Amino acid sequence: MPCKTGTRPREAGLLALACVVIWLSGCASAEAAEPEQGRKRVRDLGVVIGHYPPGPLNAITDVEGVKVGHTTLIQGEGALKPGQGPVRTGVTVIVPRDDVWHKKVPAGAFVLNGTGEMTGLAWVAESGFLEYPIALTNTLNVPRVANGVMSWMIKQYPEIGISDDTLTPVVAECDDSRLNDSQGRHVSEQDVMAALDAANSGSVQEGTVGAGTGMVSYGFKGGIGTSSRKLPEKEGGYTVGVLVNANHGRKPELVIGGLPVGKLYEPPPQVSEVLSPGQSEGSIIVIIATDAPLDGRQLARLAKRAALGLARTGSTARHGSGDFMLAFSTANIIPHYPKEPTFPMTHLADTYLNPLFTATVETVEEAVLNALTTATTVIGRDGHRGEAIDLSRLKALVTDSGRN
């Protein structure tokens, strides 16, 4: 059994993550993943993205009611034994609101490049709403994670599939097989349910955690990142929050705050280091939450703007990349089974969307960068390393450029 860290998000103002760690047999050595001490968010390095201010936590949980939970799995080291390990993976869940089954949230999605999967998008596109938590994990674990979401939902709503409707969970994947024993499909139903039970509205742990444990982005260790923006009252006072699982891009492409960090950090890779055809080119999942009163069509428009935030970090959505964006709004409630043929919804006019578009672009850009600067170095299967970006070196590049 792998080491399991049921990583509850940190409460505001706490200096460390409040979590329960269960040590089981076969745990990896401390060298498998370096400690978090010394890792910082990109804003703490003097890089300010955009002009709108972040929310109090600078996280997706700044949107009231939104919760995030993680389960992190780390076990073993050394040579890959398919089906056994080493394990460097996990699951991350986003809960839009309490009782989202009965109080659905409007939602929309956009697929920038489809070499990947986010299940359930057909129903989101058809209905214009989301009615269950979102789960993020690795590629081969999608069916087991979907089972976990369904088991958790049935526990909450025992009549699902009997006298109540059935469900098609939203599960999004990125490939972590560079560091993880992907064939082992080590995330269990119980791991998913633990993450959902632990989901919390406080600060969100980032980097090497949950679904981000085995991810690599722009040639560095990637993973979970989050950020938010708070609009001024004259522009509605709305909040936009984003959570990403970053597993995309190549080192020479990386741009941070307009600075070509990937090119300045070190010389471009030699030909032998470039991925050959058939190898994974990575993916990214972007989840956008807002309290602005938008419908499904408008949220799909918001989701499209996430692509511009990715572009600001250097992404070109390569042929082999899976780039999926899902946006939801907590401002309205879509009832499960309306008693009346109509129900009220507040609707923001399209002509007032521009500030939300800008906030989304800024928030996605910062969330991706936070994933890089908070991630820790991970040694995975066959000794493969996901090397964390050197913050001292990054800080020096930023300082030399005069950007802070």
Backbone torsions as a table, in degrees:
resi	resn	phi	psi	omega
1	MET	NA	142.2	180.0
2	PRO	-79.4	160.7	168.2
3	CYS	-63.3	137.6	-179.5
4	LYS	-124.2	127.7	175.3
5	THR	-117.3	105.4	175.5
6	GLY	-78.0	91.0	-165.9
7	THR	-90.4	95.5	175.0
8	ARG	-71.7	140.0	176.8
9	PRO	-61.7	149.9	-177.1
10	ARG	-71.7	143.3	173.2
11	GLU	-73.3	151.7	-179.3
12	ALA	-57.2	133.2	176.9
13	GLY	88.0	-12.5	177.8
14	LEU	-75.3	148.6	-178.7
15	LEU	-88.6	-17.1	-178.3
16	ALA	-141.4	158.8	-179.6
17	LEU	-68.2	131.7	173.8
18	ALA	-88.5	114.2	-175.8
19	CYS	-149.1	164.9	175.5
20	VAL	-111.3	124.5	-178.5
21	VAL	-111.4	124.5	179.0
22	ILE	-110.3	112.7	-179.6
23	TRP	-89.8	120.3	-179.7
24	LEU	-113.7	175.9	-177.4
25	SER	-65.8	148.8	175.5
26	GLY	80.0	23.3	-177.2
27	CYS	-68.5	149.1	179.2
28	ALA	-72.1	160.6	176.6
29	SER	-70.6	166.8	-179.7
30	ALA	-64.1	-17.5	-178.1
31	GLU	-78.0	-13.1	-177.1
32	ALA	-62.2	-38.4	177.9
33	ALA	-144.3	124.4	-177.3
34	GLU	-69.6	157.5	-179.8
35	PRO	-67.8	162.2	-175.3
36	GLU	-78.3	-17.2	-175.2
37	GLN	-53.5	133.9	177.3
38	GLY	93.1	-14.7	177.0
39	ARG	-78.2	144.0	-176.6
40	LYS	-135.8	160.8	173.4
41	ARG	-81.7	157.6	-172.3
42	VAL	-62.0	-32.9	179.1
43	ARG	-65.7	-32.3	178.6
44	ASP	-70.6	-13.3	177.7
45	LEU	-93.4	3.9	178.6
46	GLY	92.9	8.1	179.0
47	VAL	-99.3	110.8	179.9
48	VAL	-103.0	120.6	-176.8
49	ILE	-95.7	123.6	175.9
50	GLY	73.5	-165.6	-178.0
51	HIS	-123.1	-15.2	175.8
52	TYR	-77.2	143.3	179.7
53	PRO	-76.5	151.2	174.8
54	PRO	-74.7	165.1	171.7
55	GLY	-73.8	178.9	-175.9
56	PRO	-55.0	-37.4	-179.0
57	LEU	-100.4	-9.3	-173.3
58	ASN	50.4	50.4	-174.4
59	ALA	-148.9	163.1	178.3
60	ILE	-59.7	-25.8	180.0
61	THR	-75.4	-0.6	169.7
62	ASP	-69.1	-19.5	171.8
63	VAL	-78.9	115.2	-171.4
64	GLU	-55.5	132.5	176.9
65	GLY	95.8	-18.2	-178.4
66	VAL	-78.5	136.2	-179.9
67	LYS	-126.8	151.7	178.2
68	VAL	-132.3	140.0	175.6
69	GLY	-138.5	151.7	179.1
70	HIS	-131.5	149.5	159.4
71	THR	-127.6	125.3	-176.3
72	THR	-110.3	132.1	-177.7
73	LEU	-120.9	118.4	178.1
74	ILE	-134.6	123.7	179.5
75	GLN	-153.2	140.5	169.5
76	GLY	72.3	172.9	177.9
77	GLU	-159.4	168.2	177.1
78	GLY	94.6	-149.5	-173.9
79	ALA	-66.9	144.5	177.3
80	LEU	-66.8	129.8	169.5
81	LYS	-120.4	96.4	-173.0
82	PRO	-50.2	128.1	-179.1
83	GLY	92.1	-12.9	-177.4
84	GLN	-117.6	-38.4	-178.4
85	GLY	150.4	-175.1	2.1
86	PRO	-66.3	155.2	-176.8
87	VAL	-109.7	125.0	175.3
88	ARG	-142.2	80.7	-172.6
89	THR	-156.1	-169.0	179.3
90	GLY	164.7	-166.8	179.9
91	VAL	-141.8	142.3	174.9
92	THR	-125.3	135.8	-179.1
93	VAL	-123.1	146.5	175.1
94	ILE	-123.3	121.4	-180.0
95	VAL	-104.4	114.2	-175.4
96	PRO	-64.0	-39.0	177.3
97	ARG	-167.0	162.1	173.9
98	ASP	-62.0	140.8	178.5
99	ASP	54.0	46.7	-179.7
100	VAL	-67.2	-17.0	176.7
101	TRP	-64.7	-44.9	179.8
102	HIS	-90.2	-20.3	-178.5
103	LYS	-125.3	75.4	-172.6
104	LYS	-66.7	153.7	178.6
105	VAL	-109.6	137.5	172.9
106	PRO	-57.4	144.9	-176.0
107	ALA	-153.3	155.1	175.5
108	GLY	-151.7	160.0	-175.0
109	ALA	-139.8	164.0	176.6
110	PHE	-148.1	136.1	176.8
111	VAL	-111.0	113.3	179.7
112	LEU	-78.7	-48.3	173.6
113	ASN	-142.4	130.4	-165.2
114	GLY	-98.2	26.1	176.6
115	THR	-82.8	69.8	-176.3
116	GLY	173.6	-162.6	-176.3
117	GLU	-151.2	136.1	163.3
118	MET	-132.7	105.3	-175.2
119	THR	-69.3	156.3	174.3
120	GLY	85.2	-1.4	-176.0
121	LEU	-68.9	-27.8	179.1
122	ALA	-61.5	-40.8	179.8
123	TRP	-72.8	-36.0	175.8
124	VAL	-61.9	-44.2	179.8
125	ALA	-65.3	-38.2	-177.9
126	GLU	-73.6	-42.0	-173.3
127	SER	-91.6	-31.4	-175.6
128	GLY	80.5	14.9	178.0
129	PHE	-142.8	168.8	176.5
130	LEU	-123.4	136.5	-173.3
131	GLU	-130.0	15.8	176.7
132	TYR	-155.7	170.0	178.1
133	PRO	-64.8	159.5	175.8
134	ILE	-102.1	137.8	178.4
135	ALA	-122.6	139.3	176.5
136	LEU	-117.9	140.2	-178.8
137	THR	-161.5	-164.6	177.2
138	ASN	-93.4	166.3	-167.3
139	THR	-56.5	-54.0	-174.0
140	LEU	-75.3	-8.4	-178.9
141	ASN	-93.2	1.4	-175.1
142	VAL	-54.8	-48.7	-178.3
143	PRO	-62.0	-40.3	-179.6
144	ARG	-68.3	-37.7	178.1
145	VAL	-68.1	-39.3	175.2
146	ALA	-59.3	-40.7	176.6
147	ASN	-60.0	-40.4	179.7
148	GLY	-63.7	-42.6	177.2
149	VAL	-62.6	-44.4	-179.7
150	MET	-64.0	-41.7	179.4
151	SER	-63.2	-41.1	178.8
152	TRP	-65.6	-42.2	179.5
153	MET	-65.1	-42.1	179.1
154	ILE	-64.3	-35.2	176.3
155	LYS	-63.3	-38.6	179.1
156	GLN	-75.6	-35.2	-174.3
157	TYR	-131.1	83.0	-171.1
158	PRO	-61.4	-16.2	-178.5
159	GLU	-89.1	-0.2	176.5
160	ILE	-57.1	129.0	179.0
161	GLY	79.8	-0.1	178.1
162	ILE	-115.6	-80.4	174.7
163	SER	-102.4	-8.4	179.4
164	ASP	-109.2	172.9	-179.2
165	ASP	-68.3	167.4	172.2
166	THR	-95.1	-178.9	-178.9
167	LEU	-139.8	155.2	176.6
168	THR	-125.1	93.8	-170.9
169	PRO	-59.2	151.5	173.9
170	VAL	-96.0	107.4	179.1
171	VAL	-126.4	124.5	-178.2
172	ALA	-114.6	144.6	-173.5
173	GLU	-126.8	153.2	164.7
174	CYS	-134.4	152.4	-175.0
175	ASP	-87.0	117.3	178.3
176	ASP	-108.9	21.7	-172.6
177	SER	-70.8	-11.2	174.0
178	ARG	-62.6	-37.1	-176.9
179	LEU	-111.9	-19.7	-169.1
180	ASN	-115.5	152.3	169.5
181	ASP	-75.4	84.6	-174.4
182	SER	-64.7	-37.0	-178.7
183	GLN	-61.9	-24.3	-178.2
184	GLY	-69.0	-20.9	179.9
185	ARG	44.7	59.7	-167.7
186	HIS	-78.1	-13.8	178.6
187	VAL	-78.4	118.8	-176.8
188	SER	-96.0	168.9	173.7
189	GLU	-56.7	-39.9	-178.4
190	GLN	-65.3	-35.3	177.3
191	ASP	-64.0	-40.8	178.9
192	VAL	-65.6	-46.1	-179.4
193	MET	-63.6	-35.6	177.7
194	ALA	-65.2	-41.6	178.0
195	ALA	-63.6	-41.0	178.9
196	LEU	-66.9	-42.0	179.0
197	ASP	-65.0	-31.7	-177.0
198	ALA	-89.3	-6.0	-176.1
199	ALA	-55.4	138.3	-169.0
200	ASN	-142.5	157.0	-176.7
201	SER	-97.6	10.7	179.9
202	GLY	-85.1	-160.1	177.3
203	SER	-61.1	149.6	-173.3
204	VAL	-105.5	126.2	174.3
205	GLN	-68.2	140.7	-173.6
206	GLU	-124.6	171.7	174.5
207	GLY	83.4	-124.7	-175.5
208	THR	-81.8	78.1	-175.7
209	VAL	-156.3	148.4	175.0
210	GLY	53.5	-134.0	179.9
211	ALA	-61.3	-20.0	-178.0
212	GLY	-85.7	-0.4	-172.5
213	THR	-57.1	-41.0	-176.6
214	GLY	-106.8	16.8	-173.3
215	MET	-90.4	148.9	178.7
216	VAL	-128.9	132.3	-176.0
217	SER	-136.8	132.3	-178.9
218	TYR	52.5	35.1	177.9
219	GLY	79.7	-1.4	178.3
220	PHE	-115.4	168.9	172.7
221	LYS	-63.2	128.1	179.5
222	GLY	-112.5	-148.8	178.3
223	GLY	133.8	-141.9	-174.4
224	ILE	-83.5	133.4	173.9
225	GLY	-140.3	153.2	-179.5
226	THR	-147.8	160.2	178.6
227	SER	-167.6	169.1	177.8
228	SER	-151.1	165.6	173.9
229	ARG	-138.0	141.9	177.7
230	LYS	-115.2	117.0	179.4
231	LEU	-75.7	149.6	174.8
232	PRO	-66.2	158.3	-177.0
233	GLU	-58.2	-35.6	-178.7
234	LYS	-66.3	-17.2	176.5
235	GLU	-109.6	18.6	173.9
236	GLY	110.6	-21.9	-179.9
237	GLY	70.0	16.3	-176.0
238	TYR	-76.8	159.1	176.2
239	THR	-113.1	138.8	172.0
240	VAL	-120.5	127.5	177.6
241	GLY	-125.1	145.6	-177.2
242	VAL	-132.9	143.0	168.1
243	LEU	-128.8	133.7	179.4
244	VAL	-124.1	153.9	164.0
245	ASN	-116.0	103.1	-170.3
246	ALA	-93.3	118.5	-178.1
247	ASN	-145.0	35.9	-168.6
248	HIS	-129.7	169.7	170.3
249	GLY	84.3	162.6	177.1
250	ARG	-120.4	151.8	-171.4
251	LYS	-53.5	-46.6	-177.3
252	PRO	-62.4	-18.0	-177.3
253	GLU	-83.6	-17.7	-169.2
254	LEU	-63.1	127.3	176.2
255	VAL	-123.8	130.1	178.5
256	ILE	-125.2	115.1	-179.3
257	GLY	58.8	33.8	-179.1
258	GLY	85.0	-4.6	-178.9
259	LEU	-94.7	129.2	-179.0
260	PRO	-75.4	70.0	-174.6
261	VAL	-59.1	-39.5	-178.6
262	GLY	-59.9	-34.7	179.2
263	LYS	-81.3	-31.5	-177.5
264	LEU	-85.8	-25.5	-173.7
265	TYR	-63.2	-44.0	178.0
266	GLU	-164.7	165.4	180.0
267	PRO	-58.5	151.4	177.4
268	PRO	-56.1	153.8	-179.0
269	PRO	-63.4	150.3	174.3
270	GLN	-70.6	165.8	-177.6
271	VAL	-55.6	-38.5	-177.0
272	SER	-65.7	-19.4	-178.2
273	GLU	-89.0	-12.7	-178.0
274	VAL	-76.1	140.9	-179.3
275	LEU	-61.7	139.6	176.5
276	SER	-90.9	161.1	178.6
277	PRO	-54.7	138.2	-179.2
278	GLY	99.3	-21.2	176.8
279	GLN	-83.7	148.3	-177.9
280	SER	-65.2	137.3	176.5
281	GLU	-103.2	10.6	174.1
282	GLY	89.5	177.6	-178.9
283	SER	-157.3	169.5	170.9
284	ILE	-145.1	140.3	173.8
285	ILE	-113.1	131.4	179.9
286	VAL	-122.2	121.2	176.0
287	ILE	-112.3	124.9	-176.8
288	ILE	-115.4	129.6	175.4
289	ALA	-121.1	145.8	175.6
290	THR	-150.1	155.1	173.0
291	ASP	-101.9	9.5	173.9
292	ALA	-73.2	140.6	-176.0
293	PRO	-78.4	83.2	-178.6
294	LEU	-112.2	150.2	174.3
295	ASP	-94.8	-180.0	-175.3
296	GLY	-59.8	-39.6	179.5
297	ARG	-62.9	-45.7	-179.6
298	GLN	-67.0	-35.0	179.3
299	LEU	-68.9	-32.6	173.7
300	ALA	-64.8	-36.0	175.8
301	ARG	-65.7	-40.8	177.2
302	LEU	-61.8	-42.8	-179.6
303	ALA	-60.5	-35.9	178.4
304	LYS	-61.4	-35.8	-177.7
305	ARG	-67.7	-18.0	175.7
306	ALA	-59.3	-31.6	179.5
307	ALA	-61.6	-32.7	179.0
308	LEU	-70.9	-35.6	175.1
309	GLY	-64.3	-39.6	176.6
310	LEU	-63.2	-42.0	-179.3
311	ALA	-60.9	-34.7	179.9
312	ARG	-66.0	-21.6	176.4
313	THR	-92.2	-1.5	176.3
314	GLY	110.2	-3.6	-176.6
315	SER	-66.9	139.7	173.3
316	THR	-118.6	9.6	179.5
317	ALA	50.5	67.0	-174.1
318	ARG	-61.5	163.4	-176.1
319	HIS	-50.9	-41.2	-175.5
320	GLY	-93.5	13.6	-176.7
321	SER	-97.9	142.4	174.5
322	GLY	-106.9	112.8	-173.2
323	ASP	-122.7	100.2	-173.1
324	PHE	-117.7	133.4	-179.5
325	MET	-125.3	132.8	178.0
326	LEU	-131.8	130.0	-179.6
327	ALA	-122.8	142.2	175.4
328	PHE	-139.8	158.7	179.8
329	SER	-122.7	137.1	178.5
330	THR	-96.3	5.3	-171.6
331	ALA	-73.9	-29.7	-178.0
332	ASN	-120.3	159.4	175.6
333	ILE	-115.5	124.5	172.2
334	ILE	-100.8	112.2	-174.6
335	PRO	-67.2	150.2	-177.5
336	HIS	-64.1	-57.9	175.8
337	TYR	-128.8	89.4	-177.1
338	PRO	-59.1	135.7	177.5
339	LYS	-77.5	-27.6	178.4
340	GLU	-109.3	156.2	-178.4
341	PRO	-68.5	-16.1	177.4
342	THR	-130.3	157.1	174.5
343	PHE	-146.7	151.6	-174.9
344	PRO	-81.3	145.2	172.2
345	MET	-142.8	135.3	173.0
346	THR	-82.8	137.9	-172.4
347	HIS	-133.2	121.2	177.1
348	LEU	-76.7	133.1	178.6
349	ALA	-66.5	143.1	-178.5
350	ASP	-57.1	-31.7	-177.9
351	THR	-68.0	-8.2	178.5
352	TYR	-107.8	13.5	-176.6
353	LEU	-81.3	-22.3	-170.9
354	ASN	-53.5	-45.1	177.8
355	PRO	-59.6	-35.4	178.6
356	LEU	-69.4	-36.3	175.3
357	PHE	-61.0	-47.6	-179.4
358	THR	-62.7	-44.6	179.9
359	ALA	-61.1	-37.8	179.1
360	THR	-64.9	-45.8	179.6
361	VAL	-59.4	-47.5	-179.6
362	GLU	-62.7	-41.6	-174.7
363	THR	-70.2	-40.4	176.8
364	VAL	-63.0	-45.2	179.4
365	GLU	-57.3	-47.6	-177.3
366	GLU	-69.6	-35.7	179.3
367	ALA	-62.8	-41.3	177.9
368	VAL	-61.9	-44.9	-179.0
369	LEU	-67.0	-36.1	175.7
370	ASN	-63.2	-36.5	177.5
371	ALA	-59.4	-38.7	-178.5
372	LEU	-74.4	-43.5	-173.0
373	THR	-80.1	-19.3	177.8
374	THR	-94.9	-17.8	-178.2
375	ALA	-67.3	147.4	178.3
376	THR	-107.5	154.9	177.8
377	THR	-61.2	133.9	178.7
378	VAL	-125.5	130.9	171.7
379	ILE	-100.1	117.4	-175.1
380	GLY	-107.5	-152.1	-175.3
381	ARG	-64.9	146.7	-179.8
382	ASP	57.4	23.7	178.8
383	GLY	76.3	6.5	178.2
384	HIS	-61.5	136.9	-178.1
385	ARG	-110.8	136.0	165.3
386	GLY	-104.3	98.0	-171.6
387	GLU	-84.0	123.1	177.2
388	ALA	-66.4	143.8	176.7
389	ILE	-62.1	137.2	-178.5
390	ASP	-75.7	111.6	-175.0
391	LEU	-69.0	-32.9	177.2
392	SER	-64.9	-43.0	179.0
393	ARG	-66.4	-42.1	178.4
394	LEU	-63.2	-43.8	178.9
395	LYS	-60.3	-40.8	179.2
396	ALA	-64.7	-41.3	178.4
397	LEU	-62.4	-43.7	180.0
398	VAL	-64.8	-43.6	-179.3
399	THR	-64.6	-44.1	-179.9
400	ASP	-62.3	-29.9	-178.6
401	SER	-81.3	-11.4	-178.2
402	GLY	76.8	21.0	-176.5
403	ARG	-89.8	0.1	177.0
404	ASN	-125.1	NA	NA
